[in-house]
Amino acid sequence: MKIFCIGRNYADHARELNNPVPERPVVFMKPPTALLV
């Protein structure tokens, strides 16, 4: 199983956190153990 995540995809939220707004969302993966079932 592969879990793909997308971060900073909302420009307003990135600004609220005083983070730079990227041109593209940040894509990262989580291990299968991060999923609660």
MODELLER restraints for C-alpha pairs under 7 A, 6 or more apart:
rsr = mdl.restraints
at = mdl.atoms
rsr.add(forms.Gaussian(group=physical.xy_distance, feature=features.Distance(at['CA:1:A'], at['CA:32:A']), mean=6.38, stdev=0.5))
rsr.add(forms.Gaussian(group=physical.xy_distance, feature=features.Distance(at['CA:2:A'], at['CA:32:A']), mean=6.81, stdev=0.5))
rsr.add(forms.Gaussian(group=physical.xy_distance, feature=features.Distance(at['CA:3:A'], at['CA:29:A']), mean=5.61, stdev=0.5))
rsr.add(forms.Gaussian(group=physical.xy_distance, feature=features.Distance(at['CA:3:A'], at['CA:30:A']), mean=5.45, stdev=0.5))
rsr.add(forms.Gaussian(group=physical.xy_distance, feature=features.Distance(at['CA:3:A'], at['CA:31:A']), mean=6.83, stdev=0.5))
rsr.add(forms.Gaussian(group=physical.xy_distance, feature=features.Distance(at['CA:3:A'], at['CA:32:A']), mean=6.80, stdev=0.5))
rsr.add(forms.Gaussian(group=physical.xy_distance, feature=features.Distance(at['CA:4:A'], at['CA:27:A']), mean=6.97, stdev=0.5))
rsr.add(forms.Gaussian(group=physical.xy_distance, feature=features.Distance(at['CA:4:A'], at['CA:28:A']), mean=5.90, stdev=0.5))
rsr.add(forms.Gaussian(group=physical.xy_distance, feature=features.Distance(at['CA:4:A'], at['CA:29:A']), mean=4.58, stdev=0.5))
rsr.add(forms.Gaussian(group=physical.xy_distance, feature=features.Distance(at['CA:4:A'], at['CA:30:A']), mean=6.53, stdev=0.5))
rsr.add(forms.Gaussian(group=physical.xy_distance, feature=features.Distance(at['CA:5:A'], at['CA:27:A']), mean=5.68, stdev=0.5))
rsr.add(forms.Gaussian(group=physical.xy_distance, feature=features.Distance(at['CA:5:A'], at['CA:28:A']), mean=5.24, stdev=0.5))
rsr.add(forms.Gaussian(group=physical.xy_distance, feature=features.Distance(at['CA:5:A'], at['CA:29:A']), mean=5.72, stdev=0.5))
rsr.add(forms.Gaussian(group=physical.xy_distance, feature=features.Distance(at['CA:6:A'], at['CA:25:A']), mean=6.28, stdev=0.5))
rsr.add(forms.Gaussian(group=physical.xy_distance, feature=features.Distance(at['CA:6:A'], at['CA:26:A']), mean=5.57, stdev=0.5))
rsr.add(forms.Gaussian(group=physical.xy_distance, feature=features.Distance(at['CA:6:A'], at['CA:27:A']), mean=4.63, stdev=0.5))
rsr.add(forms.Gaussian(group=physical.xy_distance, feature=features.Distance(at['CA:6:A'], at['CA:28:A']), mean=6.45, stdev=0.5))
rsr.add(forms.Gaussian(group=physical.xy_distance, feature=features.Distance(at['CA:7:A'], at['CA:25:A']), mean=5.85, stdev=0.5))
rsr.add(forms.Gaussian(group=physical.xy_distance, feature=features.Distance(at['CA:7:A'], at['CA:26:A']), mean=4.93, stdev=0.5))
rsr.add(forms.Gaussian(group=physical.xy_distance, feature=features.Distance(at['CA:7:A'], at['CA:27:A']), mean=6.35, stdev=0.5))
rsr.add(forms.Gaussian(group=physical.xy_distance, feature=features.Distance(at['CA:8:A'], at['CA:14:A']), mean=5.82, stdev=0.5))
rsr.add(forms.Gaussian(group=physical.xy_distance, feature=features.Distance(at['CA:8:A'], at['CA:25:A']), mean=5.53, stdev=0.5))
rsr.add(forms.Gaussian(group=physical.xy_distance, feature=features.Distance(at['CA:8:A'], at['CA:26:A']), mean=6.21, stdev=0.5))
rsr.add(forms.Gaussian(group=physical.xy_distance, feature=features.Distance(at['CA:9:A'], at['CA:25:A']), mean=4.86, stdev=0.5))
rsr.add(forms.Gaussian(group=physical.xy_distance, feature=features.Distance(at['CA:11:A'], at['CA:21:A']), mean=5.81, stdev=0.5))
rsr.add(forms.Gaussian(group=physical.xy_distance, feature=features.Distance(at['CA:14:A'], at['CA:20:A']), mean=6.62, stdev=0.5))
rsr.add(forms.Gaussian(group=physical.xy_distance, feature=features.Distance(at['CA:14:A'], at['CA:21:A']), mean=5.98, stdev=0.5))
rsr.add(forms.Gaussian(group=physical.xy_distance, feature=features.Distance(at['CA:15:A'], at['CA:21:A']), mean=6.92, stdev=0.5))
